[in-house]
Amino acid sequence: MDVYTCIRSKRDTRAYQDKPIPEDALGRILQAGRMAGSAKNLQPCRLVVLEDEARRKELSACGQFATHIVTAPVAVAVVIPKDGREFDAGRCAQNMMLAAWAEGVTSCPVTMHDADCASRVLGLPETHRVSIVLAFGYPAPGERRRSSPRLPLDELVHRERW
Ligand SMILES: Cc1cc2nc3c(=O)[nH]c(=O)nc-3n(C[C@H](O)[C@H](O)[C@H](O)COP(=O)(O)O)c2cc1C
């Protein structure tokens, strides 16, 4: 799939097949996160991969809309320093979600509303916090959602000045 098609066709999906993600595909997804650029190439992101169901259950209690962390075969927490830039975490997360979709693996970002809870479950050092958790899995049959509406391009884009 070419990059533009991948970007256009990717949907955030929360219903997954009960099917593991092969290690080589997961490796490519994580490599895509690794290759994301960052300010001054500081590479502030760290990734905590959760495949253990009990651990994913524990983590799902830290978010208000996080039950799909339990039904997804893999969750990846994107972790940054407490004073780290969200933009760096976003670049890393989107790289992984697009690389996943190119493999046929769908995903959905999950906010950890209780950050202390997530830090405890993930065993983070004092210096770090979770930016976002990504749930990954093969889409459940029939789970091809239509895209949520997007702004028309002329409402989004200003040329030369706002
Ligand atoms: C219940 C639910 C919770 C979600 N939580 C988050 C979230 O915490 N953070 C986030 O960036 N996206 C979250 N999403 C995904 C966004 O809603 C999604 O990016 C947006 O609707 C566009 O979806 P589309 O790209 O599939 O059209 C959530 C979606 C659902 C359905």
PDBQT file of the ligand as one rigid body, heavy atoms in Angstrom, charges set to zero:
ROOT
HETATM    1  C1  LIG A 201     -14.243   5.501  22.597  1.00  0.00    +0.000 C 
HETATM    2  C2  LIG A 201     -13.091   6.120  21.839  1.00  0.00    +0.000 A 
HETATM    3  C3  LIG A 201     -12.037   6.621  22.535  1.00  0.00    +0.000 A 
HETATM    4  C4  LIG A 201     -10.986   7.246  21.879  1.00  0.00    +0.000 A 
HETATM    5  N1  LIG A 201      -9.982   7.779  22.605  1.00  0.00    +0.000 NA
HETATM    6  C5  LIG A 201      -9.005   8.454  21.974  1.00  0.00    +0.000 A 
HETATM    7  C6  LIG A 201      -7.986   9.090  22.734  1.00  0.00    +0.000 A 
HETATM    8  O1  LIG A 201      -7.976   9.015  23.959  1.00  0.00    +0.000 OA
HETATM    9  N2  LIG A 201      -7.046   9.802  22.067  1.00  0.00    +0.000 N 
HETATM   10  C7  LIG A 201      -7.055   9.902  20.696  1.00  0.00    +0.000 A 
HETATM   11  O2  LIG A 201      -6.160  10.566  20.131  1.00  0.00    +0.000 OA
HETATM   12  N3  LIG A 201      -7.994   9.278  19.955  1.00  0.00    +0.000 NA
HETATM   13  C8  LIG A 201      -8.962   8.571  20.552  1.00  0.00    +0.000 A 
HETATM   14  N4  LIG A 201      -9.939   7.974  19.819  1.00  0.00    +0.000 N 
HETATM   15  C9  LIG A 201      -9.845   8.025  18.337  1.00  0.00    +0.000 C 
HETATM   16  C10 LIG A 201     -10.442   9.299  17.729  1.00  0.00    +0.000 C 
HETATM   17  O3  LIG A 201     -11.786   9.431  18.114  1.00  0.00    +0.000 OA
HETATM   18  C11 LIG A 201     -10.274   9.192  16.204  1.00  0.00    +0.000 C 
HETATM   19  O4  LIG A 201      -8.935   9.518  15.903  1.00  0.00    +0.000 OA
HETATM   20  C12 LIG A 201     -11.175  10.100  15.378  1.00  0.00    +0.000 C 
HETATM   21  O5  LIG A 201     -12.523   9.855  15.657  1.00  0.00    +0.000 OA
HETATM   22  C13 LIG A 201     -10.948   9.897  13.890  1.00  0.00    +0.000 C 
HETATM   23  O6  LIG A 201     -11.217   8.560  13.570  1.00  0.00    +0.000 OA
HETATM   24  P1  LIG A 201     -10.941   7.969  12.090  1.00  0.00    +0.000 P 
HETATM   25  O7  LIG A 201      -9.526   8.322  11.730  1.00  0.00    +0.000 OA
HETATM   26  O8  LIG A 201     -11.144   6.490  12.224  1.00  0.00    +0.000 OA
HETATM   27  O9  LIG A 201     -11.936   8.616  11.160  1.00  0.00    +0.000 OA
HETATM   28  C14 LIG A 201     -10.988   7.336  20.464  1.00  0.00    +0.000 A 
HETATM   29  C15 LIG A 201     -12.064   6.791  19.753  1.00  0.00    +0.000 A 
HETATM   30  C16 LIG A 201     -13.093   6.191  20.423  1.00  0.00    +0.000 A 
HETATM   31  C17 LIG A 201     -14.245   5.637  19.603  1.00  0.00    +0.000 C 
ENDROOT
TORSDOF 0
